Amino acid sequence: MDASWQAFLEVLPMWMRGDVDRLGRKDLRQLRLRMGDRPILELGDRVWRLERVTEGRDLDFCVNAASNYSPWSVDSAREGFLTIPGGHRLGLCGQTIVKEDRVTGFRKVSSLCLRVARDLKNVAPKDCAALGSVLILGAPGWGKTTLLRDLCRNLSVLSAVAVVDSRRELFPEGFDSGGGMDILSGCDKEIGMEMVLRTMAPDYIAIDEVTAQADAQALIRAGGCGVRLLATAHAASLEDLRQRPCYRPLLEGGLFQTVLLLHKDKSYRRERMDVWKSTNGSGLCWSSAAVEASGFP
Amino acid sequence: MLVIGGCGGFGFSVAREAIRQERLLRQLLENLDFMESELRYRLTPLPELFQLCALRSNGCLKRLFLDMSGELDKHTEPQVEVCLRNALDANPAIPGRIRRRIYQLGRNLGRFNLEGQLQGIESAREGCRRELRELERNRQERLRGYRTLGLCAGAALAVLLF
């Protein structure tokens, strides 16, 4: 059995492991557990419910198994998620403990969302070295992290790739990182980028999910030092991206030469980005050239 | 002679057990101090924490910490309390005073709130100190009493029987 899938099963209560393995080994995307409700398996294009109802002790089990009985030791728990060995994500919901306006933990967990990470190879464009800096766009669950991972692996064969893996989801233990890759895991993206830029002399820096202004600013600083960038962002289209203030500096600065636009069926379109400002300096446009469609197997 | 020796031996073993419990409580107290600093400054996960405690201990407490770490590593129980209970069940040589403190620890460990964990450790430490104070009260007289009682009981039994 694939080690990553085995690690996912080990986080589940004993009674549901058999059913989840039987039903979801090939195409489980997400497993939702809610107290007092039947577990929901989201499989590709269909949804399946198990018969038995989830209890509080089942949710406790998942949290404790995911954190080695030490949820207080996991920084990300305050942000509402834990990373499970194998790179899977366990999202938490329930009664929070708030101290000085900050969430410090959970008094009671009432629901969980477990997202399965699958490592696919040979999904990135073959000529990735010619792409320059790449921005991968897609909605949640469309495969951005999977595509970024494969891109990093391919590029690391001939170039020095530094990965700032803040949530330990890009290259968790057991995932093939290839050669030529330096992985900084568990630390904040902004700080991590500064560190690898100064110490690892990278040709590429990769980060997953640009979500904050600070991430965007750090990318701009790194780009200014001549490093090529690989990043993902939540956006269903370029138009969607353009409307978000966080990403405007990235687009206006011409930081990325290539955008890979993912679709729900895991296919993606590749577009070149040429950026220029309009005559009154307030707009920006891009042209698409050499459009190519690819996808996951 | 055999009867006196046997009863006397029983008295001596009661005294020895009291000394052993004192030693184990002190060892546990030292480990609780260690756990508090590990949690506070290094956020050490519990399985690793108990492994480290086992390295610092010996005898039955070392075995107990190793079993506690092993139970947590198995990932078969929903709560820390149940894992510690299983480990205690596998170590019948652990005296009742120590068991009570471990049960108390289990009820407080494994939560989201670090402060709550530290308070739980402090409660267990206070419990250990209380038990030690009780054992240290009139210690020498008590131990001498156990031994003397044992010998006297043996002598009385010998007289009665013969």
Contacts between the chains, C-beta under 8 A, distances in Angstrom:
chain1	res1	chain2	res2	distance
A	10	B	75	5.7
A	11	B	75	7.8
A	13	B	78	7.5
A	14	B	76	6.8
A	57	B	78	4.4
A	57	B	79	7.6
A	58	B	78	7.3
A	60	B	78	4.5
A	60	B	79	6.0
A	61	B	77	7.6
A	61	B	78	4.0
A	64	B	75	7.8
A	64	B	78	6.5
A	64	B	79	6.8
A	64	B	80	7.2
A	64	B	110	6.2
A	65	B	75	4.6
A	67	B	45	7.5
A	68	B	45	4.4
A	68	B	46	6.6
A	68	B	47	5.7
A	68	B	72	7.0
A	69	B	45	7.3
A	69	B	46	4.7
A	69	B	47	7.0
A	69	B	72	5.1
A	69	B	80	5.1
A	69	B	83	7.2
A	69	B	109	7.6
A	69	B	110	4.6
A	70	B	43	7.7
A	70	B	44	7.9
A	70	B	45	3.9
A	70	B	46	5.1
A	70	B	110	6.9
A	71	B	110	7.5
A	71	B	111	7.4
A	71	B	112	4.9
A	72	B	43	7.3
A	72	B	111	6.5
A	72	B	112	5.4
A	72	B	113	6.2
A	72	B	114	4.5
A	72	B	117	6.1
A	73	B	43	4.1
A	73	B	44	7.2
A	73	B	45	5.4
A	73	B	114	8.0
A	77	B	112	6.3
A	97	B	112	6.7
A	97	B	113	6.0
A	104	B	112	7.7
A	104	B	113	6.8
A	105	B	111	7.6
A	105	B	112	3.1
A	105	B	113	5.1
A	106	B	112	5.0
A	107	B	112	7.6
